[in-house]
Amino acid sequence: MQGHARRALAEIDNHDVMRAYRRWAPVYDATFGKVVEAGVKQATSIVNRYHGRVLEVGVGTGLSLPHYKHSLKVTGIDLSPDMLMRARERAQKRGLRHVDALIEMDATALKFADNSFDVTTAMFVMTVVPDPVKVMNELIRVTKPGGHIVIVNHFSIDKGLRAVVEKRLARFSDILGWRPDFPVETLMVSGKLKLEEQRPLKPFGFFTLLRFQRLT
């Protein structure tokens, strides 16, 4: 899955992300919860087809955690301590025993051994991280051969009014803490992946689900 031309992305750094999510953390669930809920449910339903250890990169406030089947062993990481505090509170209050750990960690430098997880996932994350290619390569590294990577994200388009809006908003990426202009080709980074599924998510198709298999 190599050879895709990738255009330059707007620059954001971890400071931009931390600042944005410190601001959003107290109201994230109330503001974005309903927007992302459908995508979370559809993504976790796919993860629930599989067995073993799951890594969720960018677990945020833990909106996804109650939706994983309880036979999985779920580890969540996030760069934001403000978000993680709310995820831990959610896991404790809901008695989510399938949640193994919620750890503050940089997704571009995962502190896990190669081939550690059966499934890795990143929901609504790739437009936020400073270097999505590094994150994608880290997901590949820590996923077992034969395992799966599930991505949910907004991807930009090339034509029409929406494309114009996305490109104009791109100049404010550092303030927003995410990139409105983000083509799907950005994540097509490695011959170690086979894209098995790509589909828009209900209800509006604004977000897209990608499911990859990690090849041997």
Solvent accessible surface area in square Angstrom, and as a share of the most:
residue,aa,sasa,rsa
1,M,54,0.24
2,Q,134,0.60
3,G,81,0.78
4,H,84,0.38
5,A,95,0.74
6,R,111,0.41
7,R,92,0.34
8,A,99,0.77
9,L,42,0.21
10,A,30,0.23
11,E,157,0.71
12,I,11,0.06
13,D,72,0.37
14,N,52,0.27
15,H,120,0.53
16,D,16,0.09
17,V,13,0.08
18,M,45,0.20
19,R,96,0.35
20,A,1,0.01
21,Y,43,0.16
22,R,127,0.46
23,R,124,0.45
24,W,79,0.28
25,A,2,0.02
26,P,87,0.55
27,V,70,0.40
28,Y,32,0.12
29,D,55,0.28
30,A,95,0.73
31,T,63,0.37
32,F,62,0.26
33,G,9,0.08
34,K,164,0.70
35,V,88,0.51
36,V,9,0.05
37,E,59,0.27
38,A,33,0.25
39,G,4,0.04
40,V,7,0.04
41,K,95,0.40
42,Q,38,0.17
43,A,0,0.00
44,T,2,0.01
45,S,63,0.41
46,I,2,0.01
47,V,0,0.00
48,N,36,0.18
49,R,133,0.49
50,Y,44,0.17
51,H,136,0.61
52,G,31,0.29
53,R,95,0.35
54,V,0,0.00
55,L,0,0.00
56,E,5,0.02
57,V,1,0.01
58,G,21,0.20
59,V,7,0.04
60,G,12,0.12
61,T,2,0.01
62,G,0,0.00
63,L,42,0.21
64,S,3,0.02
65,L,0,0.00
66,P,29,0.18
67,H,66,0.29
68,Y,3,0.01
69,K,55,0.23
70,H,122,0.54
71,S,81,0.52
72,L,0,0.00
73,K,99,0.42
74,V,0,0.00
75,T,6,0.03
76,G,0,0.00
77,I,1,0.00
78,D,19,0.10
79,L,46,0.23
80,S,5,0.03
81,P,56,0.35
82,D,42,0.22
83,M,2,0.01
84,L,1,0.00
85,M,95,0.42
86,R,66,0.24
87,A,0,0.00
88,R,113,0.41
89,E,77,0.35
90,R,50,0.18
91,A,13,0.10
92,Q,152,0.68
93,K,168,0.71
94,R,143,0.52
95,G,47,0.45
96,L,15,0.08
97,R,225,0.82
98,H,3,0.01
99,V,22,0.13
100,D,83,0.43
101,A,35,0.27
102,L,20,0.10
103,I,60,0.30
104,E,96,0.43
105,M,15,0.07
106,D,42,0.22
107,A,11,0.08
108,T,31,0.18
109,A,55,0.43
110,L,10,0.05
111,K,159,0.67
112,F,33,0.14
113,A,75,0.58
114,D,85,0.44
115,N,65,0.33
116,S,19,0.12
117,F,0,0.00
118,D,35,0.18
119,V,0,0.00
120,T,0,0.00
121,T,0,0.00
122,A,0,0.00
123,M,9,0.04
124,F,35,0.15
125,V,13,0.07
126,M,0,0.00
127,T,10,0.06
128,V,15,0.09
129,V,17,0.09
130,P,41,0.26
131,D,49,0.26
132,P,4,0.03
133,V,39,0.22
134,K,114,0.48
135,V,0,0.00
136,M,0,0.00
137,N,66,0.34
138,E,25,0.11
139,L,0,0.00
140,I,7,0.04
141,R,68,0.25
142,V,0,0.00
143,T,0,0.00
144,K,74,0.32
145,P,57,0.36
146,G,37,0.36
147,G,8,0.07
148,H,22,0.10
149,I,0,0.00
150,V,0,0.00
151,I,0,0.00
152,V,0,0.00
153,N,1,0.00
154,H,10,0.04
155,F,15,0.06
156,S,13,0.09
157,I,70,0.35
158,D,101,0.53
159,K,172,0.73
160,G,50,0.48
161,L,141,0.70
162,R,82,0.30
163,A,4,0.03
164,V,64,0.37
165,V,68,0.39
166,E,9,0.04
167,K,93,0.39
168,R,154,0.56
169,L,69,0.35
170,A,19,0.15
171,R,173,0.63
172,F,93,0.39
173,S,1,0.01
174,D,58,0.30
175,I,108,0.55
176,L,55,0.27
177,G,1,0.01
178,W,84,0.29
179,R,5,0.02
180,P,2,0.01
181,D,21,0.11
182,F,0,0.00
183,P,10,0.07
184,V,26,0.15
185,E,64,0.29
186,T,4,0.02
187,L,0,0.00
188,M,10,0.05
189,V,21,0.12
190,S,12,0.08
191,G,41,0.39
192,K,108,0.46
193,L,5,0.02
194,K,107,0.45
195,L,56,0.28
196,E,64,0.29
197,E,33,0.15
198,Q,93,0.42
199,R,77,0.28
200,P,91,0.57
201,L,6,0.03
202,K,157,0.67
203,P,96,0.60
204,F,183,0.76
205,G,29,0.28
206,F,88,0.37
207,F,38,0.16
208,T,22,0.13
209,L,0,0.00
210,L,0,0.00
211,R,34,0.12
212,F,0,0.00
213,Q,49,0.22
214,R,22,0.08
215,L,64,0.32
216,T,148,0.86
